Amino acid sequence: MKSPIEMDLTGKLLIAMPGMEDSRFDASVILICAHSKDGAMGLIVNKPATDLTFTHLLEQLGIPHLPEGRGISVHFGGPVERGRGFVLHSPDYRVDGATMQIASDFGMTATQDVLRALGRGEGPHTALLALGYAGWAAGQLESEILRNDWLTADAPADLVFSTNDAEKWGAALRHLGVEPMALSASAGRA
């Protein structure tokens, strides 16, 4: 029998509660890409990179960006391995052996194949690029949830891929039926 704190949040959203002690996650919305008894990995989807555009990244990597090429938003995906990129995308794109299916609505590809495809105007219908990721050791995420650091919710693709990053945190809360102004920075238990 599973203990009450064992859970699989793969494909779900983590929504930071007000008063989050770690400022890197303040008002963050994170899509959990993998979650098991060994730990969890996710991508912050609402914090755009302020110092890098997709076109500039392609130039740095020597990947052509043709006139018909597509641009996608670049995000701070989390504090772990910030030099590593992950393309979170719609499930209509797949590279055998390189694309990880995340629930039914998302895929994640961390190879340059997807960047080349986007540069040619191909690839997934919808995508965002995250630099770095958020990671948790075994039991760490569960402990943070029990400590009221995070709320969890289903992950609507239109919210995850929305171009209005500033509104994603509030939209994720409203998706849960919670009005952002009603949350308190201090939590308690009755």
Sequence and secondary structure as in RCSB ss.txt:
>XXXX:A:sequence
MKSPIEMDLTGKLLIAMPGMEDSRFDASVILICAHSKDGAMGLIVNKPATDLTFTHLLEQLGIPHLPEGRGISVH
FGGPVERGRGFVLHSPDYRVDGATMQIASDFGMTATQDVLRALGRGEGPHTALLALGYAGWAAGQLESEILRNDW
LTADAPADLVFSTNDAEKWGAALRHLGVEPMALSASAGRA
>XXXX:A:secstr
   TT    TTEEEEE TT SSGGGTT EEEEEEEETTEEEEEE S B SS  HHHHHHHHT    TT    EEE
E  SEEEEEEEEEE TT   TTTEEEETTTEEEE SHHHHHHHHTT S SSEEEEEEEEEEETTHHHHHHHTTSE
EEEE  HHHHT S HHHHHHHHHHHTT  GGG  SS    
